[in-house]
């Protein structure tokens, strides 16, 4: 699998650069594509993939070592890293699951109530859990799966639409909304704040994120 990633990067590397694009930029693109493919198919751990990519960039002198490592000085990147640590903490400690089950107990007497309980759980967790993937996939989805199986709705036996598909659809749509409601609800939001500040010079505060301005 790792050789496949290397072959993809090497193929792009030896293709002549498109008109108007510098050779170094094209070579950097080839390493980038190989890295993304490796992150998707995971022949080695993600950290090892990143280190190999940075090593290749430095060895081929496409970028200097200082330029290659400049991203680690970005405070927004570290905010996103910490966000994933916090999200993992919510999952490992079971706090997110307890919050979700609390709402299930209060509103889960009917199918519509179950869907509302999932949405409320996501909404409560969103400001303090800056990863919509961790919220939806790590906390909400396992609960939905358990609830669906309780109601004898399972994937693959023709019963998935009994309740499971409905709860998954509602949770997915709700997660997209809660991710946009708070600046700390998704890893991409702090990046949007940084880009806005760099381009316009305007600083978006946590409270000003939802401002009509």
C-alpha positions in Angstrom: 0.0 0.0 0.0 2.9 2.3 0.7 4.4 1.6 -2.7 1.1 2.6 -4.3 1.4 6.0 -2.6 5.0 6.4 -3.7 4.1 5.4 -7.3 1.4 8.0 -7.5 3.7 10.7 -6.2 6.5 9.6 -8.5 4.2 9.6 -11.6 3.0 13.1 -11.0 6.6 14.2 -10.2 7.9 13.1 -13.6 5.0 14.5 -15.6 6.1 17.9 -17.0 4.8 20.8 -15.0 1.7 22.6 -16.6 2.3 25.8 -18.4 2.7 28.8 -16.1 3.5 26.6 -13.0 7.0 26.4 -11.6 8.7 23.0 -11.4 9.1 23.2 -7.7 5.5 23.9 -7.2 4.5 20.9 -9.3 6.9 18.7 -7.4 5.4 19.9 -4.1 2.0 19.1 -5.5 3.1 15.5 -6.3 4.3 15.0 -2.7 1.0 16.6 -1.4 -1.1 14.2 -3.5 1.0 11.2 -2.4 0.6 12.3 1.3 -3.2 12.7 1.0 -3.5 9.2 -0.6 -1.4 7.8 2.2 -3.6 9.5 4.8 -6.7 7.9 3.2 -5.5 4.3 2.7 -3.3 4.4 5.8 -0.3 2.1 4.9 1.5 3.5 8.0 0.3 5.7 10.9 -0.7 9.3 10.2 2.2 10.8 12.1 4.7 8.7 10.2 3.2 9.8 6.9 3.5 13.4 7.8 7.2 13.0 8.9 8.0 11.2 5.6 6.3 14.0 3.6 8.2 16.7 5.4 11.5 14.7 5.0 11.0 14.4 1.3 10.2 18.1 0.9 13.4 19.0 2.8 15.6 16.4 1.0 14.5 17.5 -2.4 15.0 21.1 -1.4 11.6 22.2 -2.7 11.3 24.2 0.5 13.9 25.0 3.1 13.7 23.2 6.5 12.4 26.4 8.1 9.6 26.7 5.5 8.7 23.1 5.9 8.3 23.4 9.6 6.7 26.9 9.7 3.3 25.4 10.1 4.1 24.2 13.5 4.4 27.8 14.6 0.8 28.5 13.7 -1.3 28.9 16.8 -4.5 28.0 14.9 -3.0 24.7 14.0 -2.2 23.9 17.6 -5.8 25.0 18.6 -7.1 22.4 16.2 -4.7 19.7 17.6 -5.9 20.6 21.2 -9.5 20.4 19.9 -9.0 16.8 18.9 -7.4 16.0 22.3 -10.4 17.5 24.0 -12.8 15.6 21.7 -11.0 12.4 22.5 -11.3 13.1 26.2 -15.1 13.5 25.8 -15.2 10.1 24.2 -12.8 8.2 26.5 -14.4 9.5 29.7 -17.9 8.9 28.5 -19.1 12.4 29.3 -20.6 12.9 25.9 -22.4 9.6 26.1 -23.8 10.4 29.5 -25.1 13.8 28.2 -26.7 12.0 25.3 -28.4 9.3 27.4 -29.7 12.0 29.7 -31.6 13.6 26.8 -32.7 10.2 25.6 -34.3 9.5 29.0 -36.1 12.9 28.9 -37.3 12.9 25.3 -36.9 9.4 24.0 -40.4 8.0 24.5 -41.2 8.5 20.8 -39.2 8.3 17.6 -39.4 12.1 17.1 -38.3 12.5 20.7 -35.2 10.3 20.1 -34.2 12.5 17.1 -34.6 15.6 19.2 -32.5 14.1 22.0 -29.7 13.5 19.5 -29.9 17.0 18.2 -29.9 18.5 21.7 -26.9 16.4 22.7 -25.0 17.6 19.7 -25.9 21.2 20.4 -24.8 21.0 24.1 -21.5 19.3 23.2 -20.7 21.6 20.2 -19.3 24.7 22.0 -16.9 22.6 24.1 -16.0 19.9 21.5 -14.3 21.4 18.5 -14.6 18.4 16.2 -17.9 17.6 14.5 -16.4 14.3 13.4 -15.7 13.3 17.0 -19.2 14.4 18.1 -21.2 12.7 15.3 -19.0 9.7 14.8 -17.5 9.1 18.2 -20.5 9.9 20.5 -23.8 10.3 18.7 -23.5 7.4 16.1 -22.7 4.6 18.6 -25.8 5.7 20.6 -27.9 5.8 17.4 -26.7 2.3 16.5 -27.6 0.9 19.9 -31.0 2.5 19.9 -31.7 1.3 16.4 -30.8 -2.3 17.3 -33.0 -2.0 20.4 -35.9 -1.3 18.0 -34.8 -4.2 15.8 -33.5 -1.9 13.1 -30.2 -3.2 11.7 -28.2 -2.6 8.6 -28.3 -5.3 5.9 -31.4 -7.2 6.9 -34.0 -4.9 5.4 -35.0 -3.3 8.7 -32.6 -0.3 8.5 -35.4 2.1 7.5 -37.5 1.2 10.5 -35.8 3.8 12.6 -32.1 3.7 12.1 -31.9 5.5 8.8 -34.1 8.3 10.1 -32.0 8.9 13.2 -28.8 8.8 11.2 -30.2 11.3 8.7 -31.4 13.7 11.4 -28.1 13.5 13.3 -26.1 14.2 10.1 -28.2 17.2 9.2 -28.1 18.5 12.8 -24.4 18.1 13.0 -23.9 20.3 10.0 -25.9 23.0 11.6 -24.3 22.9 15.0 -20.9 22.9 13.4 -21.6 26.4 12.0 -23.2 27.8 15.1 -20.1 28.2 17.3 -16.5 29.1 16.4 -15.3 26.2 18.6 -17.7 23.7 17.1 -15.6 22.6 14.2 -11.8 22.6 13.5 -12.3 24.6 10.3 -14.0 27.5 12.0 -10.8 28.9 13.8 -9.1 28.7 10.4 -11.9 30.8 8.9 -11.3 33.3 11.7 -7.6 33.4 10.9 -8.1 33.8 7.2 -10.6 36.6 7.7 -8.2 38.4 10.0 -5.3 38.1 7.5 -7.4 39.3 4.5 -9.6 42.0 6.1 -7.8 42.8 9.3 -11.1 42.1 11.2 -11.0 40.0 14.3 -14.0 37.7 14.9 -14.6 37.0 18.6 -16.3 33.9 20.0 -19.5 36.0 20.6 -19.2 37.8 17.3 -19.2 34.6 15.3 -22.9 34.5 14.9 -23.2 38.3 14.4 -25.2 39.3 11.2 -22.2 41.5 10.3 
